Amino acid sequence: MCLECVRMNRRTFMSLATTGTAACLWTISGRSNSAFARTGLSPDEALARLKAGNAKFVNAPQLCEAGLREERANTAGDQSPWATILTCSDSRVAPELIFGGVGLGELFVARNAGNVADTAVLGTIEYGAEHLGSPLVVVLGHQRCGAVQAACDVVAKHVELQGSIGPMVEAIVPAAKSQEGKPGDFVDNTVRENARRNAAGILAGSDIIREMVHEGQVKVVYAYYDLDSGMVDFID
């Protein structure tokens, strides 16, 4: 199956995008209007597209030549991402693939170990939503996450992590503490709880995103990626 069969091509996508009013500067204090075309998708439509793309990835993951040269030329001057993904740096978790082989300019992606919504990530998400018009934010945890495993080891085994890894993992430790002793797999439960907490943290930590959610312009959700099956479970 060709990549063009599993995703909307750039020309079709751009025909659905709305035209933004002209403005040159994005500021934190005021809602900006980009001079570039923005996506015409609502938050729910963007979420439905991610779900459909993941279903295609699970059932027909084979990809052919993507026409990247043309796609690169079409997106060189602007971008209109229709979803922002915060996920782990794990090399097995590639949002552009697991959501159906989406192309350049379609997903605005922030990655770090453990998919933590720190200050840099919050700024990235705000930029994607306010300046680029991305209507959906997804915090995506995944099966057998090494950063979450490390946090669980800190809680259950009192492991002391060296270098900068320790402070990095500290952000995940509260999620691990909340899941210690509960039924089910400790690490797996913590992966889901960590994703939930970071989704909530985006709303708590960003006035911009919280206001856009209140106005119905943006939706924030969290999800779990199964490395074995390739399936993404969007958690309500």
VEXSEMAR-558758 format. One line per 5 residues: number of its first residue (from 1); for each residue x, y, z of N, C-alpha, C. Coordinates in Angstrom, 2 decimals, decimal comma. Layout:
BEGIN
NUM> X Y Z X Y Z X Y Z; ...
This chain:
BEGIN
1> 0,85 -1,19 0,00 0,00 0,00 0,00 0,88 1,24 0,00; 0,62 2,19 -0,86 1,41 3,41 -0,97 1,11 4,34 0,20; 2,10 5,11 0,58 1,90 6,10 1,64 0,77 7,05 1,31; 0,62 7,39 0,02 -0,46 8,30 -0,36 -1,82 7,68 -0,11; -1,88 6,32 0,02 -3,15 5,66 0,28 -3,54 5,74 1,74
6> -2,56 5,95 2,62 -2,86 5,92 4,05 -2,90 7,30 4,67; -2,70 8,34 3,90 -2,84 9,68 4,45 -3,28 10,65 3,37; -3,82 11,76 3,79 -4,20 12,81 2,87 -2,94 13,48 2,34; -2,83 13,65 1,02 -1,63 14,30 0,51 -1,66 15,80 0,78; -0,51 16,42 0,58 -0,36 17,82 0,98 -1,30 18,74 0,22
11> -1,48 18,48 -1,08 -2,35 19,38 -1,85 -3,78 19,31 -1,35; -4,26 18,08 -1,08 -5,62 17,94 -0,58 -5,76 18,58 0,79; -4,75 18,34 1,63 -4,79 18,91 2,97 -4,84 20,43 2,94; -4,01 21,03 2,09 -3,96 22,49 2,05 -5,25 23,07 1,51; -5,97 22,32 0,68 -7,23 22,83 0,16 -8,28 22,93 1,24
16> -8,08 22,18 2,35 -9,03 22,22 3,44 -8,66 23,25 4,50; -7,44 23,78 4,39 -6,96 24,70 5,43 -7,60 26,07 5,26; -7,80 26,73 6,35 -8,33 28,09 6,30 -7,20 29,07 6,12; -7,52 30,26 5,61 -6,51 31,29 5,40 -6,43 32,18 6,62; -5,26 32,28 7,21 -5,06 33,12 8,39 -4,94 34,58 8,00
21> -5,36 35,48 8,87 -5,17 36,90 8,62 -3,73 37,28 8,86; -3,28 38,35 8,20 -1,85 38,67 8,21 -1,43 39,26 9,53; -0,32 38,73 10,04 0,36 39,31 11,20 1,76 38,75 11,23; 2,70 39,52 11,68 4,10 39,13 11,58 4,65 38,56 12,87; 4,07 38,90 13,99 4,74 38,60 15,24 3,86 37,79 16,15
26> 4,45 36,69 16,68 3,75 35,90 17,69 4,19 36,38 19,06; 3,24 36,66 19,95 3,60 37,07 21,29 2,90 36,19 22,30; 3,48 36,10 23,46 2,86 35,31 24,52 1,59 35,98 25,02; 1,58 37,29 25,06 0,49 38,01 25,71 -0,74 38,15 24,85; -0,59 38,10 23,54 -1,75 38,32 22,68 -1,91 37,20 21,68
31> -3,14 36,84 21,33 -3,41 35,78 20,39 -2,97 36,20 19,01; -2,09 35,45 18,39 -1,53 35,83 17,10 -2,30 35,21 15,95; -2,29 35,86 14,83 -2,85 35,31 13,59 -1,72 35,14 12,59; -1,48 33,92 12,17 -0,37 33,66 11,26 -0,74 34,08 9,85; 0,27 34,52 9,11 0,06 34,85 7,70 -0,06 33,59 6,87
36> 0,32 32,45 7,43 0,23 31,18 6,72 -1,16 30,58 6,90; -1,53 29,72 5,97 -2,80 29,01 6,09 -2,76 28,08 7,28; -3,87 28,00 8,00 -3,97 27,10 9,14 -4,89 25,95 8,79; -4,79 24,90 9,58 -5,66 23,76 9,36 -7,12 24,15 9,57; -8,00 23,52 8,84 -9,42 23,73 9,02 -10,06 22,67 9,91
41> -9,24 21,80 10,50 -9,76 20,73 11,33 -10,11 21,22 12,73; -11,19 20,69 13,27 -11,52 20,94 14,67 -10,70 19,99 15,53; -10,65 20,22 16,85 -9,94 19,27 17,71 -10,43 17,83 17,57; -11,74 17,64 17,51 -12,28 16,28 17,39 -11,96 15,66 16,03; -11,96 16,46 14,98 -11,60 15,94 13,66 -10,13 15,53 13,60
46> -9,28 16,31 14,26 -7,87 15,96 14,32 -7,66 14,66 15,09; -8,39 14,50 16,19 -8,29 13,27 16,97 -8,76 12,07 16,16; -9,86 12,23 15,43 -10,37 11,14 14,59 -9,35 10,76 13,51; -8,64 11,75 12,98 -7,63 11,46 11,96 -6,47 10,67 12,54; -6,04 11,03 13,76 -4,98 10,27 14,42 -5,40 8,82 14,65
51> -6,63 8,62 15,10 -7,13 7,27 15,36 -7,19 6,46 14,07; -7,68 7,07 13,00 -7,75 6,37 11,71 -6,36 6,05 11,18; -5,43 6,99 11,34 -4,07 6,75 10,89 -3,40 5,62 11,64; -3,63 5,56 12,97 -3,05 4,48 13,74 -3,64 3,13 13,35; -4,94 3,09 13,05 -5,56 1,85 12,60 -4,91 1,36 11,30
56> -4,59 2,28 10,41 -3,93 1,90 9,16 -2,51 1,41 9,43; -1,82 2,05 10,38 -0,48 1,62 10,74 -0,49 0,19 11,29; -1,49 -0,12 12,09 -1,58 -1,46 12,68 -1,93 -2,51 11,63; -2,87 -2,19 10,74 -3,39 -3,17 9,79 -2,64 -3,24 8,47; -2,01 -2,14 8,04 -1,31 -2,11 6,75 -0,12 -1,17 6,85
61> 0,92 -1,56 7,60 2,01 -0,64 7,87 3,01 -0,46 6,73; 2,90 -1,26 5,69 3,89 -1,15 4,62 3,76 0,20 3,91; 4,90 0,82 3,65 4,95 2,14 3,05 5,78 2,11 1,77; 5,45 2,98 0,82 6,26 3,09 -0,39 6,90 4,47 -0,43; 7,53 4,82 -1,54 8,17 6,11 -1,66 7,16 7,22 -1,39
66> 7,56 8,18 -0,58 6,61 9,17 -0,09 6,54 10,45 -0,91; 7,32 10,54 -1,97 7,34 11,79 -2,72 7,86 12,93 -1,87; 8,93 12,66 -1,12 9,40 13,64 -0,14 9,96 14,90 -0,77; 10,51 14,81 -1,97 11,06 16,01 -2,59 9,97 17,04 -2,83; 8,86 16,61 -3,39 7,74 17,52 -3,63 7,16 18,03 -2,31
71> 7,05 17,12 -1,35 6,50 17,49 -0,06 7,38 18,51 0,65; 8,69 18,32 0,55 9,62 19,26 1,15 9,48 20,65 0,53; 9,33 20,69 -0,78 9,18 21,97 -1,47 7,87 22,65 -1,07; 6,81 21,86 -0,90 5,51 22,43 -0,57 5,45 22,98 0,86; 6,30 22,46 1,73 6,24 22,88 3,13 7,39 23,77 3,54
76> 8,30 24,06 2,63 9,50 24,83 2,99 9,15 26,23 3,52; 8,10 26,83 3,00 7,77 28,20 3,37 6,80 28,34 4,51; 6,12 27,28 4,89 5,14 27,36 5,96 4,82 25,97 6,48; 4,09 25,92 7,57 3,61 24,65 8,12 2,23 24,86 8,71; 1,39 23,83 8,61 0,04 23,89 9,16 -0,26 22,60 9,91
81> 0,44 22,34 11,01 0,21 21,09 11,73 -1,20 21,02 12,30; -1,79 19,84 12,21 -3,15 19,67 12,72 -3,18 18,91 14,05; -2,01 18,53 14,57 -1,94 17,93 15,90 -0,55 18,15 16,46; -0,49 18,35 17,78 0,77 18,46 18,50 0,92 17,21 19,37; 2,06 16,55 19,26 2,29 15,31 19,99 3,46 15,50 20,95
86> 3,21 15,30 22,23 4,29 15,21 23,21 4,49 13,73 23,50; 5,67 13,21 23,16 5,93 11,80 23,39 7,36 11,59 23,84; 7,69 10,34 24,10 9,01 9,97 24,61 10,05 9,99 23,49; 11,31 10,15 23,88 12,40 10,12 22,90 12,72 8,71 22,43; 12,08 7,72 23,00 12,32 6,32 22,62 12,32 6,16 21,10
91> 13,35 5,52 20,57 13,51 5,41 19,12 12,45 4,57 18,44; 11,68 3,82 19,24 10,61 2,98 18,66 9,29 3,72 18,55; 9,25 4,92 19,08 8,00 5,69 19,10 8,13 6,86 18,13; 7,69 6,65 16,91 7,80 7,67 15,86 6,39 8,12 15,47; 5,93 9,27 15,98 4,55 9,68 15,74 4,16 9,73 14,26
96> 5,09 10,20 13,40 4,75 10,32 11,98 4,44 8,96 11,35; 4,99 7,89 11,92 4,71 6,55 11,40 3,50 5,93 12,09; 3,46 5,98 13,42 2,41 5,24 14,11 1,03 5,86 13,94; 0,99 7,09 13,44 -0,31 7,69 13,12 -0,60 7,66 11,62; -0,05 6,69 10,95 -0,47 6,40 9,58 0,42 6,91 8,49
101> 1,64 7,31 8,81 2,53 7,79 7,76 2,20 9,21 7,32; 1,98 10,10 8,29 1,68 11,49 7,93 2,94 12,17 7,42; 2,78 13,23 6,65 3,89 13,85 5,96 4,47 15,06 6,67; 5,39 15,70 5,98 6,02 16,91 6,50 4,98 17,99 6,73; 5,12 18,71 7,83 4,24 19,84 8,09 2,91 19,50 8,72
106> 2,68 18,23 9,08 1,36 17,84 9,60 1,31 17,65 11,11; 2,39 17,17 11,71 2,44 16,98 13,16 3,51 17,88 13,75; 3,18 18,52 14,86 4,12 19,34 15,61 4,54 18,51 16,82; 5,79 18,05 16,86 6,21 17,01 17,80 7,23 17,54 18,80; 6,97 17,27 20,08 7,93 17,55 21,16 8,27 16,21 21,81
111> 9,57 15,95 22,02 9,97 14,66 22,59 11,03 14,85 23,67; 10,88 14,10 24,73 11,92 13,96 25,74 11,70 12,63 26,45; 12,68 12,18 27,21 12,54 10,90 27,91 11,41 10,99 28,93; 10,40 10,16 28,76 9,27 10,15 29,69 8,16 11,11 29,36; 8,20 11,74 28,18 7,16 12,67 27,73 6,68 13,60 28,85
116> 7,63 14,39 29,35 7,37 15,30 30,46 7,10 16,71 29,94; 6,03 17,32 30,43 5,66 18,68 30,00 6,41 19,71 30,83; 7,71 19,84 30,57 8,50 20,84 31,27 8,32 22,21 30,61; 9,09 23,20 31,06 8,90 24,57 30,55 9,13 24,66 29,04; 10,19 24,00 28,56 10,47 24,05 27,12 9,34 23,43 26,32
121> 8,79 22,33 26,82 7,69 21,67 26,13 6,43 22,53 26,17; 6,14 23,15 27,31 4,97 24,02 27,38 5,05 25,16 26,37; 6,22 25,75 26,27 6,39 26,80 25,27 6,20 26,29 23,85; 6,69 25,10 23,60 6,53 24,49 22,28 5,06 24,25 21,97; 4,33 23,72 22,95 2,90 23,44 22,75 2,13 24,74 22,54
126> 2,46 25,77 23,32 1,79 27,06 23,14 2,06 27,63 21,75; 3,28 27,51 21,30 3,62 28,01 19,96 2,83 27,26 18,90; 2,76 25,94 19,04 2,02 25,14 18,06 0,55 25,50 18,01; -0,05 25,72 19,18 -1,48 26,01 19,23 -1,79 27,43 18,79; -1,07 28,40 19,37 -1,42 29,80 19,14 -0,89 30,33 17,82
131> 0,35 30,01 17,50 0,96 30,58 16,31 0,69 29,76 15,06; 0,72 28,41 15,20 0,56 27,55 14,03 -0,86 27,02 13,86; -1,70 27,18 14,88 -3,09 26,78 14,77 -3,36 25,30 14,97; -2,46 24,59 15,64 -2,67 23,16 15,90 -3,80 22,98 16,91; -4,89 22,28 16,56 -6,07 22,23 17,42 -6,07 21,10 18,45
136> -5,08 20,22 18,41 -5,10 19,03 19,27 -3,72 18,83 19,89; -3,70 18,53 21,19 -2,47 18,19 21,90 -2,63 16,79 22,47; -1,69 15,90 22,15 -1,73 14,53 22,65 -0,46 14,25 23,44; -0,61 13,81 24,69 0,52 13,32 25,47 0,53 11,81 25,32; 1,58 11,29 24,72 1,63 9,88 24,33 2,71 9,14 25,12
141> 2,27 8,33 26,10 3,17 7,43 26,79 3,26 6,12 26,03; 4,19 5,26 26,43 4,33 4,00 25,68 4,77 2,85 26,57; 4,45 1,68 26,12 4,79 0,43 26,79 6,31 0,32 27,01; 6,69 -0,18 28,18 8,09 -0,44 28,52 8,96 0,82 28,38; 8,47 1,93 28,87 9,22 3,19 28,82 10,39 3,13 29,80
146> 11,60 3,35 29,31 12,78 3,27 30,16 12,81 4,33 31,24; 12,37 5,55 30,91 12,36 6,62 31,90 11,37 6,32 33,02; 10,23 5,78 32,66 9,24 5,41 33,67 9,75 4,23 34,50; 10,39 3,27 33,86 10,99 2,15 34,60 11,99 2,66 35,63; 12,81 3,64 35,23 13,79 4,21 36,15 13,11 4,87 37,35
151> 12,02 5,59 37,09 11,28 6,23 38,18 10,69 5,18 39,12; 10,21 4,10 38,56 9,66 3,01 39,38 10,76 2,36 40,22; 11,95 2,25 39,67 13,08 1,70 40,42 13,48 2,62 41,57; 13,40 3,93 41,33 13,69 4,89 42,40 12,72 4,70 43,56; 11,44 4,51 43,23 10,40 4,38 44,24 10,47 3,04 44,95
156> 10,55 1,95 44,17 10,43 0,60 44,74 11,76 0,05 45,26; 12,87 0,43 44,61 14,16 -0,16 44,95 15,16 0,86 45,50; 14,72 2,11 45,60 15,56 3,20 46,13 16,87 3,34 45,33; 16,76 3,15 44,03 17,91 3,29 43,15 18,32 4,76 43,09; 19,61 5,03 43,09 20,13 6,39 42,93 20,73 6,52 41,53
161> 20,15 7,37 40,73 20,56 7,53 39,35 21,64 8,59 39,23; 22,58 8,34 38,36 23,73 9,22 38,22 23,51 10,30 37,16; 24,37 11,34 37,21 24,35 12,38 36,20 23,05 13,16 36,18; 22,66 13,58 35,00 21,44 14,37 34,82 20,19 13,50 34,72; 20,38 12,18 34,68 19,23 11,29 34,57 18,38 11,36 35,83
166> 19,02 11,47 37,00 18,26 11,54 38,24 17,28 12,69 38,29; 17,74 13,93 38,08 16,80 15,06 38,08 15,73 14,94 37,00; 16,09 14,36 35,86 15,11 14,19 34,78 13,99 13,25 35,23; 14,38 12,16 35,87 13,40 11,15 36,28 12,55 11,63 37,45; 13,07 12,58 38,23 12,32 13,08 39,38 10,93 13,57 39,00
171> 10,79 14,08 37,79 9,48 14,58 37,35 8,46 13,46 37,21; 8,94 12,22 37,05 8,05 11,07 36,87 7,79 10,35 38,19; 8,64 10,57 39,18 8,54 9,85 40,45 7,17 10,00 41,12; 6,54 11,20 41,14 5,22 11,28 41,77 4,18 10,35 41,14; 4,24 10,18 39,83 3,31 9,24 39,19 3,60 7,82 39,65
176> 4,89 7,47 39,76 5,25 6,13 40,22 4,81 5,90 41,66; 5,00 6,88 42,53 4,58 6,73 43,92 3,08 6,49 44,02; 2,32 7,14 43,15 0,85 7,01 43,21 0,38 5,62 42,76; 1,24 4,90 42,03 0,83 3,60 41,51 1,46 2,42 42,25; 2,38 2,70 43,15 3,04 1,61 43,87 2,04 0,80 44,68
181> 2,09 -0,50 44,53 1,22 -1,40 45,28 -0,15 -1,61 44,69; -0,47 -0,93 43,60 -1,79 -1,10 42,99 -1,82 -2,35 42,11; -3,02 -2,92 41,87 -3,11 -4,11 41,01 -2,60 -3,81 39,60; -2,06 -4,84 38,95 -1,56 -4,68 37,60 -0,07 -4,43 37,59; 0,46 -4,18 36,41 1,89 -3,97 36,24 2,28 -2,57 36,69
186> 3,24 -2,50 37,59 3,65 -1,22 38,18 4,11 -0,22 37,11; 4,99 -0,66 36,23 5,52 0,24 35,20 4,43 0,66 34,24; 3,62 -0,29 33,79 2,57 0,02 32,83 1,56 1,00 33,43; 1,17 0,77 34,66 0,25 1,69 35,33 0,85 3,09 35,43; 2,15 3,14 35,70 2,81 4,43 35,86 2,94 5,16 34,53
191> 3,16 4,43 33,44 3,19 5,04 32,11 1,88 5,79 31,85; 0,78 5,14 32,12 -0,53 5,75 31,87 -0,77 6,93 32,81; -0,40 6,76 34,08 -0,60 7,84 35,04 0,30 9,03 34,73; 1,51 8,75 34,29 2,43 9,83 33,92 1,89 10,63 32,73; 1,33 9,93 31,75 0,73 10,63 30,61 -0,45 11,48 31,07
196> -1,27 10,92 31,95 -2,43 11,68 32,45 -1,98 12,92 33,20; -0,99 12,77 34,06 -0,53 13,90 34,85 0,08 14,99 33,98; 0,79 14,61 32,95 1,39 15,62 32,09 0,35 16,32 31,22; -0,70 15,59 30,83 -1,80 16,26 30,12 -2,47 17,28 31,03; -2,69 16,88 32,29 -3,27 17,82 33,26 -2,31 18,97 33,54
201> -1,00 18,67 33,53 -0,01 19,69 33,79 0,05 20,75 32,70; -0,25 20,35 31,48 -0,30 21,32 30,38 -1,40 22,34 30,63; -2,54 21,86 31,05 -3,67 22,77 31,34 -3,38 23,62 32,57; -2,77 23,02 33,58 -2,49 23,77 34,80 -1,37 24,79 34,59; -0,41 24,46 33,72 0,77 25,30 33,58 0,71 26,34 32,48
206> -0,31 26,29 31,63 -0,36 27,21 30,50 -1,69 27,95 30,45; -1,66 29,23 30,73 -2,87 30,05 30,61 -3,35 30,08 29,17; -2,41 30,09 28,24 -2,76 30,16 26,82 -3,55 28,93 26,39; -3,03 27,74 26,72 -3,72 26,50 26,32 -5,04 26,37 27,05; -5,06 26,71 28,33 -6,29 26,59 29,10 -7,38 27,47 28,51
211> -7,03 28,68 28,10 -8,02 29,57 27,50 -8,50 29,04 26,16; -7,58 28,50 25,36 -7,97 27,98 24,05 -8,84 26,73 24,19; -8,58 25,93 25,22 -9,45 24,78 25,50 -10,83 25,27 25,91; -10,88 26,26 26,76 -12,16 26,82 27,21 -12,97 27,37 26,03; -12,27 27,93 25,05 -12,94 28,49 23,88 -13,26 27,44 22,81
216> -12,87 26,19 23,05 -13,15 25,12 22,10 -12,20 25,08 20,92; -11,11 25,83 20,98 -10,16 25,86 19,87 -9,14 24,73 19,94; -8,91 24,21 21,13 -7,89 23,19 21,36 -8,44 22,12 22,29; -8,01 20,89 22,08 -8,32 19,79 22,99 -7,00 19,17 23,42; -6,91 18,79 24,72 -5,73 18,11 25,25 -6,15 16,72 25,71
221> -5,51 15,68 25,18 -5,83 14,30 25,54 -4,53 13,56 25,83; -4,65 12,36 26,40 -3,47 11,53 26,60 -3,74 10,13 26,09; -2,65 9,40 25,81 -2,79 8,11 25,15 -1,63 7,19 25,51; -1,79 5,91 25,17 -0,80 4,88 25,48 -0,50 4,09 24,21; 0,78 3,99 23,88 1,21 3,26 22,68 1,75 1,89 23,07
226> 1,18 0,84 22,48 1,60 -0,53 22,71 2,67 -0,91 21,70; 3,90 -1,11 22,17 5,01 -1,42 21,26 4,79 -2,75 20,53; 4,14 -3,70 21,18 3,96 -5,02 20,59 2,94 -5,01 19,45; 1,81 -4,37 19,67 0,74 -4,39 18,68 0,76 -3,20 17,73; 1,40 -2,10 18,13 1,36 -0,88 17,33 0,14 -0,03 17,58
231> -0,74 -0,47 18,47 -1,99 0,26 18,70 -1,81 1,40 19,70; -2,52 2,50 19,45 -2,57 3,63 20,36 -3,94 3,62 21,04; -3,92 3,62 22,35 -5,15 3,67 23,13 -5,33 5,08 23,65; -6,33 5,79 23,14 -6,64 7,13 23,63 -7,51 6,98 24,88; -7,00 7,52 25,98 -7,62 7,29 27,29 -8,50 8,46 27,65
236> -9,77 8,18 27,91 -10,72 9,24 28,27 -10,53 9,63 29,75
